[in-house]
Amino acid sequence: MSERAPEVERWLAWRYLATRQREGFVSAIAIFSLIGVALGVATLIVVLSVMGGFRQELVSRIIGMNGHVVIAAKRGMVEATPELLEKLRKEPGVKNVRLTLERQALTTAGNQTRGAILRGVRLEDLMSREIVTKNIVMGELGAFNTRRGVVMGERLRQALNVRIGDSITVTTQKLGENGAIAPRYADYEVLASFLSKRYEFDGAFVFVPLQMLQDDLDYDHRTVSSIDLEVADPSDAPKVAAALRQSIARDDLKVSDWQQLNARFMGALQVERVMMFIILSMIVLVAAMNVVASFTMLVRVKRGSIAILRTMGAGPGTIVRAFFMAAAGVGLLGTIIGTALGLYVCASMPAIGRWLGSISSPGAGAAEVDFVTSMPVRVEPVEVLSIVAVAIVLSLAAAAYPAWRSTRVEPVEGLRHE
């Protein structure tokens, strides 16, 4: 009898799940509970994966225009000596060393004037920024560093109403011999424009050859505002920054990684991620409560059959395990179906994004609409496993109460109503 006990329990669990006329309503609730668990798990996977994709896109755009590690002076400017640059290049994990000279400026063309961020860079540093090189919409970068020209954001170009080859006037400031701030004017040719689909970049950035800007501002060719380092793995930026603080050991320089520079933004993303996980987990919890309700009702409906099994020699453990397997089976099957459905929707998300893009109205803000409808997806195996684990735990917890209730049925009380 003991060898056949697991088989008997599985048979009983299946019988409890089978739909019959008398308990058909209870079985329908169990089916809806299964659907609820599946939809809850699928929603968690899809939402967190899409949020992860957007988070990755935003982070890549943030660090795409700046360095993973930024070395700046605590006061004044940085002197980029060959010894310092060589030491930075030899640091493990450092992929590229970029020099940057940045100034706030006013750009003027015709009757239009706009504020801008004037950034002096070397040609090789500009070419290594994929956020610029892969998003050129007008002109080309070949003439950069050989002509007195600039590469600007597409939104800024449209605001100034200029075309490739037109001239713009850039107004910056410098200190005069008497210490007074005096304006400085310089004319540049528009060589190319880029569209990164991030407003603060496309509407403000103007790239100028580094040596040309240094000459215009009366700086020597070693003076820069910061040294930007590209790290092979952006997640290792804090470790690389910590190692550089030890190796450089200079009090006049400060070393910051991209997570420090964007601490509030990254913190907000992390809080949103955790809160969304908690809120959406409530869907699975509600479905698990339906499992509790449906199988508690099933225990009451099956009091007679439970009493008969008890009088035939079935122990309380057999009844408990049978009800537990039946209730847990609903939750586990819903988890499996929900996981498969969620992963399928994530795989289909590019097509869904294209469909959303086709029905969205073009016009102002089309770049931002395109960013949203692109539906970037990043499926994290750890997140998927966490969702499955939460769903399984809730399903097993929901199955425990009906199983315990089945042990409260006394054979005499159960047979009295038969």
C-alpha positions in Angstrom: 0.0 0.0 0.0 2.8 2.4 0.9 4.6 1.7 -2.4 1.4 2.8 -4.3 0.8 5.8 -2.1 2.3 8.4 -4.4 0.4 7.0 -7.3 -2.8 7.1 -5.3 -2.2 10.7 -4.3 -1.5 11.8 -7.8 -4.7 10.1 -9.0 -6.7 11.8 -6.2 -5.1 15.2 -7.1 -6.2 14.7 -10.7 -9.7 13.7 -9.7 -10.0 16.8 -7.5 -9.0 18.9 -10.5 -11.4 17.2 -12.9 -14.6 19.1 -13.7 -17.9 17.5 -12.7 -21.3 18.9 -12.7 -21.5 19.3 -9.0 -18.2 21.1 -8.5 -18.0 22.7 -11.9 -18.1 26.2 -10.5 -15.1 25.4 -8.2 -13.1 24.0 -11.1 -13.9 27.1 -13.2 -12.5 29.3 -10.4 -9.3 27.1 -10.4 -9.0 27.6 -14.2 -9.3 31.4 -13.8 -6.8 31.2 -11.0 -4.4 29.4 -13.4 -5.0 32.1 -16.0 -4.3 34.8 -13.4 -1.0 33.3 -12.3 0.0 32.9 -16.0 -0.9 36.5 -16.9 0.8 37.8 -13.7 4.1 36.0 -14.4 4.0 37.0 -18.1 3.3 40.6 -17.2 6.2 40.7 -14.8 8.6 39.3 -17.3 7.5 41.6 -20.1 7.4 44.8 -18.1 10.7 44.3 -16.3 12.4 43.2 -19.6 11.1 46.3 -21.4 12.1 48.5 -18.5 15.5 46.9 -18.6 15.8 47.6 -22.3 14.9 51.2 -21.8 17.3 51.5 -18.9 20.1 50.1 -21.0 19.3 52.5 -23.9 19.2 55.5 -21.5 22.5 54.5 -19.8 24.2 53.9 -23.2 23.1 57.4 -24.3 24.3 59.0 -21.1 27.7 57.4 -21.2 27.9 57.4 -25.0 28.5 61.2 -25.0 30.8 61.2 -21.9 33.4 59.0 -20.5 32.9 56.0 -18.2 35.6 57.6 -16.0 36.1 61.3 -15.9 39.3 63.0 -14.6 39.0 66.7 -14.0 40.8 69.3 -12.0 39.4 70.4 -8.6 40.1 73.9 -9.6 40.9 75.3 -13.1 42.0 73.2 -16.0 43.8 69.8 -16.4 47.2 69.7 -17.9 47.2 66.5 -20.1 51.0 65.7 -19.9 52.3 62.8 -22.0 53.3 61.0 -18.7 49.8 61.3 -17.3 48.2 60.1 -20.6 50.6 57.1 -20.8 49.8 56.1 -17.2 46.1 56.2 -18.0 46.5 54.1 -21.1 48.4 51.4 -19.2 45.6 51.1 -16.5 43.9 47.7 -16.8 40.5 47.9 -18.3 41.0 51.3 -20.0 40.1 51.1 -23.7 40.3 54.7 -24.9 41.7 58.0 -23.5 39.9 61.1 -24.8 40.7 64.8 -24.3 37.9 67.3 -23.9 37.8 71.0 -23.7 34.3 72.2 -22.9 32.7 75.7 -22.8 29.3 77.2 -22.6 28.6 79.3 -25.7 26.0 81.1 -27.8 25.6 80.1 -31.4 24.2 82.6 -33.9 23.1 82.2 -37.6 21.1 84.9 -39.2 18.5 86.1 -36.8 18.6 82.9 -34.7 20.6 82.5 -31.4 20.7 79.4 -29.3 22.7 78.3 -26.2 25.1 75.5 -26.8 27.8 73.3 -25.3 31.0 73.9 -27.2 33.2 70.8 -26.9 36.7 70.6 -28.4 37.8 67.0 -29.2 40.4 65.3 -31.3 39.3 63.6 -34.6 40.1 60.1 -33.3 38.1 60.7 -30.2 35.1 61.9 -32.1 35.3 58.9 -34.4 35.3 56.6 -31.5 32.0 57.9 -30.2 29.4 55.7 -31.9 26.5 57.8 -30.6 27.8 60.5 -33.0 29.3 58.5 -35.9 26.4 56.1 -36.3 23.8 58.9 -36.2 25.1 61.3 -38.8 22.1 62.6 -40.7 23.7 65.4 -42.8 27.2 66.0 -44.0 30.3 63.9 -43.1 33.1 63.8 -40.6 36.0 63.6 -43.1 36.7 67.3 -43.1 36.7 67.6 -39.3 40.1 68.8 -38.1 41.2 69.9 -41.5 38.8 72.8 -42.0 37.5 75.4 -39.6 34.2 73.6 -39.0 31.9 72.1 -36.5 29.7 69.0 -36.0 26.4 69.9 -34.2 23.2 68.3 -33.0 20.5 68.1 -35.6 17.9 69.9 -33.4 20.3 72.8 -32.9 21.0 72.9 -36.7 17.2 73.1 -37.3 16.8 75.8 -34.7 19.5 77.9 -36.3 18.0 77.2 -39.8 21.4 76.4 -41.3 22.6 73.9 -43.8 25.8 72.0 -44.4 28.4 74.5 -45.6 26.7 77.5 -43.9 28.6 79.6 -41.4 27.7 80.1 -37.7 29.1 82.5 -35.1 30.1 81.1 -31.7 30.3 83.5 -28.8 32.3 82.4 -25.7 34.0 84.4 -23.0 37.5 85.0 -21.8 39.2 87.0 -19.1 40.9 90.2 -20.2 44.3 91.4 -18.9 42.5 93.5 -16.3 40.5 90.5 -15.1 37.2 91.6 -16.8 35.2 89.1 -18.7 35.1 89.9 -22.4 33.2 88.2 -25.2 35.0 86.3 -27.9 33.6 85.7 -31.3 34.6 83.0 -33.9 33.0 81.8 -37.1 32.8 78.1 -38.1 31.5 76.2 -41.0 28.8 73.5 -40.4 30.3 70.2 -41.5 27.8 67.6 -40.3 24.9 67.1 -37.9 23.9 64.1 -35.8 20.6 62.9 -34.3 21.1 60.8 -31.1 17.4 61.0 -30.2 18.2 62.6 -26.9 17.1 66.2 -26.7 19.8 67.6 -24.5 22.5 66.3 -26.9 20.8 67.0 -30.2 19.8 70.5 -29.2 23.0 71.7 -27.5 26.2 69.9 -28.5 28.7 71.5 -30.9 32.0 69.6 -31.6 35.0 71.6 -32.6 38.6 70.4 -33.3 40.5 70.5 -30.0 43.6 72.4 -31.1 41.5 74.9 -33.0 39.5 75.7 -29.9 42.6 75.8 -27.7 44.1 78.3 -30.0 40.9 80.4 -30.1 40.8 80.4 -26.3 44.5 81.2 -26.0 45.3 77.9 -24.2 48.3 75.7 -24.8 47.8 72.3 -26.4 48.1 70.5 -23.1 45.2 72.3 -21.4 41.8 70.5 -21.3 38.8 70.6 -19.1 38.7 66.9 -18.6 40.2 63.5 -19.6 37.5 61.0 -20.4 38.3 57.3 -20.2 36.3 54.5 -22.0 36.3 51.3 -20.0 36.0 47.9 -21.8 33.1 46.9 -19.4 31.1 50.0 -18.2 30.1 48.1 -15.0 33.8 48.0 -14.0 34.0 51.8 -14.1 33.8 52.2 -10.2 36.7 49.7 -9.8 38.8 51.4 -12.5 38.1 54.8 -10.9 39.2 53.5 -7.5 42.4 52.1 -8.9 43.2 55.4 -10.7 42.8 57.3 -7.4 45.5 55.1 -5.9 47.8 55.1 -8.9 47.6 58.8 -9.8 47.6 60.0 -6.2 47.3 63.7 -7.0 45.3 66.1 -4.8 44.6 68.5 -7.6 42.7 66.0 -9.7 39.3 64.3 -9.0 38.4 61.0 -10.5 34.7 60.2 -11.0 32.9 57.3 -12.6 29.7 57.6 -14.6 27.6 56.0 -11.8 28.8 58.8 -9.4 28.1 61.5 -12.0 24.6 60.2 -12.6 23.8 58.9 -9.0 20.4 60.4 -8.8 19.3 59.2 -12.1 20.6 55.7 -11.5 19.0 55.7 -8.1 15.7 56.6 -9.5 15.9 53.9 -12.1 16.7 51.3 -9.4 13.8 52.4 -7.1 11.4 52.3 -10.1 12.6 48.8 -10.9 12.1 47.5 -7.4 8.8 49.2 -6.9 7.5 47.9 -10.3 8.5 44.3 -9.3 6.7 44.6 -6.0 3.5 46.1 -7.5 3.3 43.6 -10.4 3.9 40.8 -8.0 0.5 41.7 -6.4 -1.1 40.3 -9.6 0.4 36.9 -8.9 -0.6 37.2 -5.2 -4.2 37.9 -6.1 -4.2 34.9 -8.4 -2.7 32.8 -5.6 -5.5 34.0 -3.3 -8.0 32.7 -5.9 -6.3 29.3 -5.6 -6.8 29.4 -1.9 -10.5 30.3 -2.3 -11.2 27.7 -5.0 -9.6 24.8 -3.2 -11.0 25.7 0.2 -14.4 25.5 -1.5 -13.4 22.2 -3.1 -12.5 20.8 0.4 -16.0 21.7 1.6 -17.6 20.1 -1.5 -15.4 16.9 -1.1 -16.1 16.4 2.6 -18.0 13.2 1.8 -15.3 11.7 -0.4 -12.7 12.7 2.1 -14.7 10.9 4.9 -15.1 7.8 2.8 -11.3 7.7 2.1 -10.6 8.1 5.8 -12.9 5.2 6.7 -11.2 3.1 4.0 -7.9 3.5 5.7 -6.4 6.6 4.0 -4.3 8.5 6.4 -4.4 12.3 6.9 -1.1 12.6 5.1 -2.5 11.1 1.9 -5.4 13.5 1.8 -3.1 16.5 2.6 -0.6 15.6 -0.1 -3.4 15.0 -2.7 -5.0 18.4 -2.1 -1.5 20.1 -1.9 -0.5 18.5 -5.3 -3.8 19.6 -6.8 -3.6 23.2 -5.6 0.2 23.6 -6.2 -0.3 22.1 -9.7 -2.5 25.0 -10.7 0.1 27.5 -9.6 3.0 25.7 -11.1 1.3 25.1 -14.4 0.3 28.8 -14.5 3.9 29.8 -13.8 5.2 27.6 -16.6 2.6 28.9 -19.1 3.2 32.5 -17.9 7.0 32.2 -18.3 6.6 30.8 -21.8 4.1 33.5 -22.8 6.3 36.3 -21.3 9.4 35.2 -23.2 7.4 34.9 -26.4 6.1 38.4 -26.1 9.6 39.7 -25.4 10.8 38.0 -28.5 8.0 39.5 -30.5 8.5 43.0 -29.0 10.4 44.4 -32.0 7.5 43.6 -34.3 5.1 45.2 -31.8 7.3 48.3 -31.6 7.2 48.6 -35.4 3.4 48.3 -35.4 3.2 51.0 -32.8 5.5 53.2 -34.8 3.4 52.7 -37.9 0.2 54.0 -36.1 1.9 56.8 -34.3 1.5 60.2 -35.8 4.7 61.8 -37.2 5.7 65.4 -36.6 7.1 67.2 -33.7 8.9 65.0 -31.2 9.1 62.1 -33.7 12.5 61.2 -32.4 11.2 60.7 -28.9 8.2 58.8 -30.3 10.6 56.5 -32.2 12.6 55.9 -29.1 9.5 54.8 -27.2 8.0 52.7 -29.9 11.4 51.0 -30.6 10.5 48.8 -27.5 14.0 47.8 -26.5 14.0 44.6 -24.6 16.6 43.1 -22.3 15.7 39.8 -20.7 17.8 39.3 -17.6 18.0 35.6 -16.7 18.3 36.5 -13.0 15.1 38.6 -13.1 13.2 35.8 -14.9 14.4 33.2 -12.3 13.4 35.6 -9.5 9.9 36.0 -11.0 9.5 32.2 -11.4 10.8 31.7 -7.8 8.3 34.3 -6.4 5.4 32.7 -8.4 6.3 29.2 -7.2 6.6 30.3 -3.5 3.3 32.0 -3.7 1.7 29.0 -5.4 3.0 26.6 -2.8 2.0 28.9 0.0 -1.5 29.1 -1.5 -1.7 25.4 -1.7 -0.8 24.9 2.0 -4.0 26.2 3.5 -6.5 24.1 1.5 -4.4 21.1 2.2 -4.4 21.8 5.9 -8.2 22.4 5.8 -8.6 18.9 4.4 -7.3 17.4 7.7 -10.0 19.1 9.6 -12.7 17.0 8.0 -13.8 14.3 10.5 -15.2 11.1 8.9 -18.4 11.1 11.0 -19.1 14.8 10.2 -18.4 14.2 6.5 -20.6 11.2 6.2 -23.5 12.8 8.1 -24.2 15.0 5.1 -24.0 12.3 2.5 
